[in-house]
Amino acid sequence: MKNKINGILENALREGKNIKLSSNDYKELIKYLNPIAKKFVRMLCDQGHIKSDIVNIVGSKFMGLRANFKLEKGTLKDLAQVDNIISKLRIKPKLISINGNDIDLFFQPNQVINLKSNNDYIDLVFSFIDYISEYKDLGIKFIGWNLENHQLISNIHNNDSNNSFTEELFNWSECDIYDWSEQLIGI
């Protein structure tokens, strides 16, 4: 596995210190990194590739955490297939993005969360990775987080931290669906 990861990274385009991966290379890399997701996230933070000081910035923007699963190519006929998988999740996503047979799940906090330290942020990501691992038999994998959109992080030091991925903080009764291919519009 280590050789395959190194091969992907060595063959990637570089722009200064930044590595530019194609969509296919990114998906391949994620496939190999899922078994070691927590170690990989910690390594990225330690090397400065993740803005781990996000909690020091009042009003930081945090869209949420992201997972993905794939359906067999050409098998997505209607939303019932996606809904069947989503119905098995204890915590429902805020947004589902469909692009062909790739289904991305965006888990966004349903209220402002309070993170008192950089480690609280990492603990939240780790808690999400643990949650996603519960559903590996459904093919759901951790693929990251988005640091844009709604202002949902505070850093009030006299309040308790919300650094766990819980139903109370992340569950949504309704979710938005966006179909990039528009093949499911109207279903």
Summary of the structure (lengths in Angstrom):
residues: 187
radius of gyration: 17.2
end to end distance: 40.6
largest distance: 52.1
contacts: 496
relative contact order: 0.20
helix: 37%
strand: 21%
